Amino acid sequence: CAIIVEGNLDVITAHKFNAKNVIAVGGAWLSRGQYRLISRYTKNIRLCLDNDEAGATAMEKALRTFTNKDVNIYIRTVPKDYKDIDEYLNKVYGD
């Protein structure tokens, strides 16, 4: 599967904790080109976007975009007390 996050720091932190299949979209949404590239490698996509308005909007757009497509889309969220996956991983699993 591919785990899609918003920013580069999210990817770096995920790799620090041995999650190697994490990809940053570099913003709040996938372009068509990014979608096509990712779907060539996997049909299982997990979205773990930020806990903010932009992240919520992107999640809604993802559900519309991926409906009836040839991929399995899963929504993963960090607990509401955390801003993003970087913050969550560092506070829960960090030094």
GROMACS elastic network, one bead per residue, 0.5 to 0.9 nm:
[ bonds ]
;  ai    aj funct       b0    kb
    1    21     6  0.69619   500
    1    22     6  0.89031   500
    1    41     6  0.85192   500
    1    42     6  0.57947   500
    1    43     6  0.70773   500
    1    45     6  0.56115   500
    1    46     6  0.70953   500
    2    21     6  0.53540   500
    2    22     6  0.59738   500
    2    23     6  0.69061   500
    2    38     6  0.75417   500
    2    41     6  0.85528   500
    2    42     6  0.68266   500
    2    43     6  0.84515   500
    2    44     6  0.64465   500
    2    45     6  0.50036   500
    2    46     6  0.61056   500
    2    47     6  0.84077   500
    3    19     6  0.89899   500
    3    21     6  0.60969   500
    3    23     6  0.60839   500
    3    24     6  0.85132   500
    3    44     6  0.87011   500
    3    45     6  0.60521   500
    3    47     6  0.58644   500
    3    48     6  0.68380   500
    3    76     6  0.89635   500
    4    11     6  0.87787   500
    4    21     6  0.86156   500
    4    22     6  0.58532   500
    4    24     6  0.57883   500
    4    25     6  0.68807   500
    4    45     6  0.72140   500
    4    46     6  0.60651   500
    4    48     6  0.59328   500
    4    49     6  0.72854   500
    5     8     6  0.82326   500
    5    10     6  0.65161   500
    5    11     6  0.71693   500
    5    22     6  0.70718   500
    5    23     6  0.61217   500
    5    25     6  0.64633   500
    5    26     6  0.83153   500
    5    27     6  0.87870   500
    5    28     6  0.85037   500
    5    46     6  0.88101   500
    5    47     6  0.64262   500
    5    48     6  0.52206   500
    5    49     6  0.50939   500
    5    50     6  0.75991   500
    5    84     6  0.86125   500
    5    85     6  0.77417   500
    6     9     6  0.87525   500
    6    10     6  0.71166   500
    6    11     6  0.85621   500
    6    23     6  0.82133   500
    6    24     6  0.51409   500
    6    25     6  0.53272   500
    6    26     6  0.56167   500
    6    27     6  0.53587   500
    6    28     6  0.57423   500
    6    29     6  0.76661   500
    6    48     6  0.78851   500
    6    49     6  0.57012   500
    6    50     6  0.68202   500
    6    55     6  0.81361   500
    6    84     6  0.86600   500
    7    10     6  0.53840   500
    7    11     6  0.68131   500
    7    23     6  0.84978   500
    7    24     6  0.51409   500
    7    25     6  0.66198   500
    7    26     6  0.51935   500
    7    27     6  0.65375   500
    7    28     6  0.85453   500
    7    49     6  0.89032   500
    8    11     6  0.51189   500
    8    12     6  0.62636   500
    8    13     6  0.86752   500
    8    23     6  0.81418   500
    8    24     6  0.56661   500
    8    25     6  0.82448   500
    8    26     6  0.67956   500
    9    13     6  0.60798   500
    9    14     6  0.84306   500
    9    24     6  0.86078   500
    9    86     6  0.65728   500
   10    13     6  0.53083   500
   10    14     6  0.61102   500
   10    15     6  0.86462   500
   10    22     6  0.83858   500
   10    23     6  0.86759   500
   10    24     6  0.73823   500
   10    84     6  0.74989   500
   10    85     6  0.58552   500
   10    87     6  0.82508   500
   11    14     6  0.50571   500
   11    15     6  0.61219   500
   11    16     6  0.85383   500
   11    19     6  0.85371   500
   11    20     6  0.84834   500
   11    21     6  0.89147   500
   11    22     6  0.57481   500
   11    23     6  0.62132   500
   11    24     6  0.62226   500
   11    85     6  0.87301   500
   11    86     6  0.78355   500
   12    15     6  0.51799   500
   12    16     6  0.62076   500
   12    17     6  0.88832   500
   12    22     6  0.88303   500
   12    86     6  0.82347   500
   13    17     6  0.65638   500
   13    18     6  0.88497   500
   13    19     6  0.87202   500
   13    85     6  0.81302   500
   13    86     6  0.56531   500
   13    87     6  0.87633   500
   13    89     6  0.71950   500
   13    90     6  0.74698   500
   14    17     6  0.52198   500
   14    18     6  0.64329   500
   14    19     6  0.51798   500
   14    20     6  0.72228   500
   14    21     6  0.87976   500
   14    22     6  0.69083   500
   14    85     6  0.77983   500
   14    86     6  0.71319   500
   14    89     6  0.73798   500
   15    20     6  0.53869   500
   15    21     6  0.82894   500
   15    22     6  0.75676   500
   16    19     6  0.74641   500
   16    20     6  0.88334   500
   17    20     6  0.86413   500
   17    89     6  0.78943   500
   17    93     6  0.80465   500
   17    94     6  0.86875   500
   19    22     6  0.65014   500
   20    23     6  0.87156   500
   24    27     6  0.78707   500
   25    28     6  0.69226   500
   25    29     6  0.63109   500
   25    30     6  0.58355   500
   25    31     6  0.82420   500
   25    34     6  0.78318   500
   26    29     6  0.78714   500
   26    30     6  0.85068   500
   27    30     6  0.79872   500
   28    49     6  0.76308   500
   28    50     6  0.84787   500
   28    54     6  0.62463   500
   28    55     6  0.62259   500
   28    57     6  0.82722   500
   28    58     6  0.58375   500
   28    59     6  0.89604   500
   29    55     6  0.85931   500
   29    58     6  0.57893   500
   29    59     6  0.86330   500
   29    61     6  0.82024   500
   29    62     6  0.80371   500
   30    33     6  0.79388   500
   30    34     6  0.58163   500
   30    35     6  0.61664   500
   30    58     6  0.87851   500
   30    62     6  0.84938   500
   31    34     6  0.51472   500
   31    35     6  0.62406   500
   31    36     6  0.86906   500
   32    35     6  0.50499   500
   32    36     6  0.61669   500
   32    37     6  0.85998   500
   33    36     6  0.51643   500
   33    37     6  0.61613   500
   33    38     6  0.86144   500
   34    37     6  0.51588   500
   34    38     6  0.61085   500
   34    39     6  0.84898   500
   35    38     6  0.52816   500
   35    39     6  0.60226   500
   35    40     6  0.86736   500
   36    39     6  0.52291   500
   36    40     6  0.63775   500
   37    40     6  0.54049   500
   37    41     6  0.71751   500
   38    41     6  0.55029   500
   38    42     6  0.63738   500
   38    43     6  0.81592   500
   38    45     6  0.84799   500
   39    42     6  0.50936   500
   39    43     6  0.55395   500
   39    44     6  0.80941   500
   39    45     6  0.82976   500
   39    70     6  0.83133   500
   39    71     6  0.71076   500
   40    43     6  0.76504   500
   42    45     6  0.72866   500
   42    71     6  0.78983   500
   43    70     6  0.68481   500
   43    72     6  0.58525   500
   43    73     6  0.82550   500
   44    71     6  0.58860   500
   44    73     6  0.61885   500
   44    74     6  0.77430   500
   45    71     6  0.70684   500
   45    72     6  0.60576   500
   45    74     6  0.61763   500
   45    75     6  0.85822   500
   46    72     6  0.82927   500
   46    73     6  0.58390   500
   46    75     6  0.57286   500
   46    76     6  0.64518   500
   47    59     6  0.75833   500
   47    62     6  0.84708   500
   47    73     6  0.74342   500
   47    74     6  0.62114   500
   47    75     6  0.50350   500
   47    76     6  0.57631   500
   47    77     6  0.79670   500
   48    55     6  0.86626   500
   48    59     6  0.87441   500
   48    74     6  0.88170   500
   48    75     6  0.64385   500
   48    77     6  0.54875   500
   48    78     6  0.73698   500
   48    84     6  0.81220   500
   48    85     6  0.72829   500
   49    52     6  0.85560   500
   49    54     6  0.86967   500
   49    55     6  0.52094   500
   49    56     6  0.77689   500
   49    58     6  0.77437   500
   49    59     6  0.74111   500
   49    75     6  0.86826   500
   49    76     6  0.78999   500
   49    77     6  0.70592   500
   49    78     6  0.84509   500
   49    84     6  0.68753   500
   49    85     6  0.77583   500
   50    53     6  0.83212   500
   50    54     6  0.75205   500
   50    56     6  0.76702   500
   50    77     6  0.80285   500
   50    78     6  0.80729   500
   50    82     6  0.87050   500
   50    83     6  0.59658   500
   50    85     6  0.72810   500
   51    54     6  0.81244   500
   51    55     6  0.58747   500
   51    56     6  0.69755   500
   51    77     6  0.77024   500
   51    78     6  0.74681   500
   51    79     6  0.85095   500
   51    80     6  0.67986   500
   51    81     6  0.88064   500
   51    82     6  0.71916   500
   51    83     6  0.51796   500
   51    84     6  0.60317   500
   52    55     6  0.52434   500
   52    56     6  0.62515   500
   52    57     6  0.86847   500
   52    83     6  0.72043   500
   52    84     6  0.86949   500
   53    56     6  0.51111   500
   53    57     6  0.61442   500
   53    58     6  0.85544   500
   54    57     6  0.51102   500
   54    58     6  0.61138   500
   54    59     6  0.86188   500
   55    58     6  0.50404   500
   55    59     6  0.61743   500
   55    60     6  0.87410   500
   56    59     6  0.50747   500
   56    60     6  0.63828   500
   56    61     6  0.86917   500
   57    60     6  0.51968   500
   57    61     6  0.62388   500
   57    62     6  0.85941   500
   58    62     6  0.60111   500
   58    63     6  0.86873   500
   59    63     6  0.63969   500
   59    64     6  0.88529   500
   59    75     6  0.76859   500
   60    63     6  0.52901   500
   60    64     6  0.65667   500
   60    65     6  0.87235   500
   61    64     6  0.51526   500
   61    65     6  0.59974   500
   61    66     6  0.85110   500
   62    66     6  0.58544   500
   62    67     6  0.81953   500
   62    73     6  0.83175   500
   63    66     6  0.54591   500
   63    67     6  0.59259   500
   63    73     6  0.78358   500
   64    67     6  0.54780   500
   64    68     6  0.89296   500
   65    68     6  0.84099   500
   65    69     6  0.78806   500
   66    69     6  0.52031   500
   66    70     6  0.79761   500
   66    71     6  0.70354   500
   66    72     6  0.80240   500
   66    73     6  0.69418   500
   67    70     6  0.87178   500
   67    71     6  0.86687   500
   67    73     6  0.85841   500
   68    71     6  0.82670   500
   69    72     6  0.80786   500
   77    80     6  0.81276   500
   77    84     6  0.85339   500
   77    85     6  0.83746   500
   78    81     6  0.80805   500
   78    82     6  0.65189   500
   78    83     6  0.78687   500
   78    84     6  0.65851   500
   78    85     6  0.63176   500
   78    88     6  0.68231   500
   79    82     6  0.58500   500
   79    83     6  0.85037   500
   79    84     6  0.88304   500
   79    88     6  0.78520   500
   80    83     6  0.73504   500
   81    88     6  0.85692   500
   82    85     6  0.76628   500
   82    86     6  0.88791   500
   82    87     6  0.61893   500
   82    88     6  0.56980   500
   83    86     6  0.81574   500
   83    87     6  0.63701   500
   83    88     6  0.75171   500
   84    87     6  0.55173   500
   84    88     6  0.62976   500
   84    89     6  0.87500   500
   85    89     6  0.59621   500
   85    90     6  0.83992   500
   86    89     6  0.54264   500
   86    90     6  0.61539   500
   86    91     6  0.85892   500
   87    90     6  0.53106   500
   87    91     6  0.61084   500
   87    92     6  0.84753   500
   88    91     6  0.53537   500
   88    92     6  0.59426   500
   88    93     6  0.80425   500
   89    92     6  0.53023   500
   89    93     6  0.53854   500
   89    94     6  0.65282   500
   90    93     6  0.55508   500
   90    95     6  0.75638   500
   91    94     6  0.55650   500
   91    95     6  0.81736   500
   92    95     6  0.88977   500
